[in-house]
Amino acid sequence: MRNMLQRGRIVLSWLLMGVMVLAFAGIVAPVLPQWQVLPAFLAGNLLVIAVIIVLTLLLGRIYCSVLCPLGISQDFVFWLAKRRKKNRRKFTFRRERRIVRYSILMLTGLAFLAGLSGFVGLVDPYSIFGRIVHDGLGLPVAYGWNALVGVNESHGWIPVLSKTDILWPPLAAMALAGVYFVVLTVLAWRYGRAYCHTVCPVGTLLGTLSRFSLFRPVIDGSRCIHCGACEKTCRSSCIDVAHGFVDTSRCVDCFDCVAVCPKGALTFSRTLPVKLPEKTLSGEGISRREMLLTTAVAAGTIAAGLARSQTVVSALTGKGKKKILPPGAVSADAFAQRCTACHLCVSRCPSGVLVPAVLENGVLQMGQPYMDFSKGYCVYNCNFCSQACPAGAIRPLELAVKEKTKIGIARYAQFHCLIARDGIVCGNCARHCPVQAITMVENKDGRSYPHVDGARCIGCGSCEYHCPAKPAAISVSPLPKSS
């Protein structure tokens, strides 16, 4: 029974992890991202929030070990570390770093209330996982897949396999994903779930609830022989064998401790909350006064920084800069407040027109995607991004509605056009316009020039992408706010 809990959790977590990775690869529908904590909060998904709260109050942080892809990936890294004889790390109980945990949670909460979801996404585990998968691992996986397909084609094994397009993310996005990958891998390799029990705001939030969970790991003092096997295997460093205590606020319900106990003294069962002895708690608590002071300082710092000057506000928010958003985004402000930059929409975009922003839209929107028509264009009969977004930054649109959704308007600059500049008859923009908003109209000089019908143009960017002129003679501009 004890091993069944552990093995069942491992099988379920890896099954869900596989589904999550396949969703980023565009192979399965992106259902599981909607069950992540931060996207559910941003989307106002009360059902998901209620289910996660109830599960946490019943079973503790089972979400962290079964549903959180970043947590599961850290478990995989730690599993690899244990395979090395020289790196069979033995853990010991460490006191909770409560000040660090709740300071990060408070700052995250303040950013959330201020609508700065881009900042929140920097510490959100799901968003970090999305960046690592798409920006960090997507490129080598794509090259590896194409190499395998090449070998397959040369031998004629499986004729249905085909190569994928290689889409390079911005170097800054790749660098950030690389930093996340290296830091989290080192932490997991050396210290297990260190990120989850000290830094992660979702872990701290659920850990606060799990202090009152109905079922929890419990040490039976009458059967415990104080061998320390459970404490040594606990990747959250939350088991104190000396005092017979398990800190449920940091326990992620991996059930490894239950499986290794030689006497069955550690069980996952219903019990009353057990308080840590005062001796162990000394020096780690945070008073109400300290909590309020930290909150006031953080709020004052953010407010003062934003109000310091209009220039600072513009730099942070990207006010006045070009921002073409995907169909389904209500407005630039609403998009910025809800998008966590998980890059699920970017990974599912078939043409590569959605790219992560670096500083194009301001510091606070770093990583949030926008339309770059030099990379691709919004495919007319595609609504993948609107069906993928779990946070509500992009509303779900039926295909028929999406095809009529206006996201920008094409502007024609005749002096850049090949017809006017070099006398080359082109017409690419008119041929590739999916709504026939561009027609070739003969001018007085006998040449035909593009004419844009603003009423029909939806701003998909196909004209800009296919324009051979450098710079493009036709480009898409954002809609006025009144639109």
Residue pairs with C-beta under 8 A, 6 or more apart in sequence:
2 255
2 258
2 259
2 261
2 264
2 267
3 259
5 255
5 258
5 259
5 268
6 254
6 255
6 256
6 258
6 259
9 65
9 66
9 253
9 254
9 255
12 66
13 65
13 66
13 67
13 72
13 75
14 72
16 32
16 66
16 67
16 69
16 72
17 69
17 72
17 73
19 28
19 31
19 32
20 32
20 33
20 69
20 129
21 69
21 133
22 28
23 29
23 30
23 31
23 32
23 33
23 344
23 388
24 30
24 130
24 133
24 134
24 344
24 347
24 348
25 347
26 347
26 348
26 384
29 387
30 344
30 348
30 387
30 388
30 390
32 67
33 39
33 126
33 342
33 344
33 388
33 390
34 40
34 43
34 45
34 48
34 390
35 48
35 52
35 67
36 67
36 68
36 126
36 390
37 49
37 52
37 63
37 124
37 126
37 202
37 205
37 206
38 120
38 121
38 124
38 126
38 127
38 202
38 340
38 391
39 45
39 126
39 340
39 342
39 390
39 391
39 392
40 48
40 49
40 52
40 390
41 49
41 112
42 117
42 337
42 338
42 340
42 391
42 392
42 393
43 338
43 390
43 391
43 392
44 392
52 63
52 206
53 209
55 62
55 63
56 62
56 63
56 206
56 209
56 210
56 213
57 209
57 210
57 212
57 213
57 214
58 213
58 214
58 215
59 213
59 214
59 215
59 253
60 210
60 213
60 215
60 216
60 248
60 251
60 253
61 203
61 206
61 207
61 210
61 248
61 251
61 252
61 253
62 253
63 206
64 71
64 196
64 202
64 203
64 206
64 252
64 253
65 71
65 72
65 75
65 252
65 253
65 254
66 72
66 253
68 125
68 126
68 202
69 125
69 126
69 129
70 125
70 126
70 128
70 129
70 184
70 195
71 125
71 193
71 196
71 252
73 129
73 132
73 184
73 188
74 184
74 187
74 188
74 192
74 193
74 195
74 196
75 188
75 193
75 235
75 254
77 184
77 185
77 188
77 189
78 188
78 189
78 192
78 193
78 235
80 189
81 87
81 89
81 188
81 189
81 190
82 88
82 89
87 189
89 190
89 191
89 192
90 232
91 192
91 231
91 232
91 233
91 234
91 235
91 237
92 231
92 232
92 237
93 231
93 234
93 237
93 238
93 239
93 240
93 241
93 242
94 237
94 238
95 280
95 281
95 283
95 284
96 197
96 238
96 247
96 249
96 250
96 284
97 198
97 284
98 284
98 285
98 286
99 284
99 286
99 290
100 198
100 199
101 198
101 199
101 204
101 207
102 204
102 286
102 291
103 294
103 298
104 123
104 199
104 201
104 204
105 201
105 204
105 205
106 291
106 294
106 295
106 298
107 298
108 119
108 120
108 123
108 201
109 201
110 295
110 298
110 299
110 302
111 117
111 119
111 120
111 302
112 120
114 302
115 333
115 336
115 337
116 337
116 364
117 336
117 337
117 338
117 339
117 340
117 391
117 393
118 336
118 339
118 340
118 341
118 364
118 365
118 366
118 367
118 368
119 364
120 127
120 201
120 340
121 127
121 128
121 339
121 340
121 341
121 342
121 367
122 128
122 367
123 199
123 200
123 201
124 201
124 202
124 340
125 196
125 200
125 202
125 203
126 340
126 342
127 340
127 341
127 342
128 180
128 184
129 342
130 341
130 342
130 343
130 344
130 347
131 173
131 176
131 177
131 180
131 341
131 342
131 343
131 367
132 177
132 180
132 181
132 184
133 343
133 347
134 169
134 177
134 343
134 344
134 346
134 347
135 169
135 173
135 174
135 176
135 177
135 343
135 356
136 174
136 177
136 178
136 180
136 181
137 177
137 181
138 167
138 169
138 347
139 166
139 168
139 169
139 174
142 164
142 165
142 166
142 167
143 166
145 163
145 164
146 163
146 164
146 166
149 161
149 162
149 163
150 163
152 158
152 161
153 161
165 352
167 352
167 375
169 177
169 346
169 355
169 356
170 355
170 356
170 358
172 358
173 356
173 358
173 367
176 367
184 195
187 194
187 195
188 194
188 195
191 235
191 237
192 234
192 235
192 236
192 237
193 235
193 236
193 252
196 203
196 236
196 250
196 252
197 203
197 207
197 236
197 237
197 238
197 250
197 252
203 250
203 252
204 249
207 248
207 249
207 250
208 249
210 216
210 248
210 249
210 251
211 248
211 249
211 273
212 273
213 248
214 270
215 268
215 269
215 270
216 246
216 248
216 251
216 268
216 269
216 271
217 239
217 246
217 248
217 251
217 253
217 257
217 258
217 266
217 267
217 268
218 246
218 266
218 267
218 268
218 269
218 271
218 274
219 230
219 239
219 241
219 244
219 245
219 246
219 265
219 266
220 265
220 266
220 267
221 244
221 265
222 265
223 263
223 264
223 265
224 241
224 244
224 263
224 265
224 266
225 262
225 263
225 265
226 241
226 242
227 262
228 241
229 257
229 260
229 261
229 262
230 239
230 241
230 257
230 258
230 260
230 261
230 266
231 239
231 240
231 241
231 257
233 256
233 257
233 260
234 251
234 256
234 257
235 252
235 254
235 256
236 247
236 250
236 251
236 252
236 254
237 250
238 246
238 247
238 248
238 249
238 250
238 251
239 245
239 246
239 247
239 257
240 246
240 247
240 276
240 280
243 276
243 277
243 280
244 274
245 274
245 276
245 277
245 280
246 257
246 274
247 276
248 273
253 268
255 268
257 266
258 266
258 267
258 268
305 312
306 312
306 313
306 316
307 313
313 319
314 320
314 362
315 362
315 363
316 362
316 363
316 364
317 336
317 362
317 364
317 365
318 360
318 361
318 362
318 364
318 365
319 362
321 360
321 361
321 362
322 360
322 477
322 478
323 332
323 360
323 361
323 370
323 478
324 370
324 371
324 373
324 407
324 408
324 459
324 461
324 476
324 478
325 332
325 335
325 370
325 371
325 407
326 345
326 354
326 369
326 371
326 378
326 385
326 386
326 394
326 407
327 378
327 383
327 385
327 386
327 394
327 397
327 402
327 405
327 407
328 383
328 385
328 386
328 389
328 394
328 395
328 396
328 397
328 402
328 405
329 335
329 393
329 394
329 395
329 407
330 395
331 481
332 478
334 393
335 368
335 393
335 394
336 361
336 364
336 365
336 368
338 391
338 392
338 393
339 365
339 368
339 369
339 389
339 391
339 393
340 391
340 393
341 356
341 366
341 367
341 368
341 369
342 390
342 391
343 356
343 367
343 369
344 388
344 389
344 390
345 354
345 369
345 384
345 385
345 388
345 389
345 394
346 354
346 355
346 356
346 369
348 384
348 385
348 388
349 376
349 384
349 385
350 379
350 382
350 384
351 375
351 376
351 377
351 378
351 379
351 382
352 375
352 376
353 371
353 372
353 373
353 375
353 376
353 377
353 378
353 461
353 465
354 369
354 370
354 371
354 372
354 385
355 369
355 370
355 372
355 375
356 367
356 368
356 369
357 365
357 366
357 367
357 368
357 369
357 370
358 366
359 366
360 370
361 368
361 370
371 378
371 407
371 408
371 461
371 476
373 461
373 464
373 465
373 475
373 476
374 464
374 465
374 472
375 465
376 461
376 465
377 460
377 461
377 462
377 464
377 465
377 466
378 407
378 459
378 460
378 461
378 462
379 460
380 403
380 434
380 435
380 460
380 462
381 399
381 403
382 399
382 402
383 396
383 397
383 398
383 399
383 402
385 394
386 394
386 395
386 396
386 397
386 402
387 396
388 394
389 395
389 396
397 405
403 458
404 458
405 458
406 457
406 458
406 459
406 479
406 483
407 458
407 459
407 460
407 479
408 457
408 458
408 459
408 461
408 476
408 477
408 478
408 479
409 452
409 454
409 457
409 459
409 476
409 477
409 479
410 429
410 437
410 438
410 452
410 457
410 459
410 463
410 464
410 474
410 475
410 476
410 477
411 452
411 474
411 475
411 476
411 477
412 449
412 450
412 451
412 452
412 473
412 474
413 473
413 474
413 475
414 420
414 449
414 473
415 421
416 469
416 471
416 472
416 473
417 426
417 449
417 450
417 469
417 473
417 474
418 424
418 426
418 468
418 469
418 473
419 425
419 426
419 447
419 448
419 449
420 447
420 449
421 469
423 447
425 447
425 448
426 468
426 469
427 440
427 448
427 450
428 463
428 466
428 467
428 468
429 438
429 450
429 463
429 464
429 466
429 467
429 473
429 474
430 438
430 439
430 440
430 450
430 463
431 466
432 462
432 463
432 465
432 466
433 457
433 462
433 463
434 460
434 462
435 456
435 457
435 458
435 460
436 456
437 452
437 453
437 454
437 456
437 457
437 458
438 450
438 451
438 452
438 453
438 457
438 463
438 474
439 450
439 451
439 453
440 448
440 449
440 450
440 451
441 448
441 449
441 450
441 451
442 448
442 449
443 449
450 463
450 473
450 474
452 474
459 476
459 479
460 476
461 476
463 474
463 476
464 472
464 474
464 475
464 476
467 473
467 474
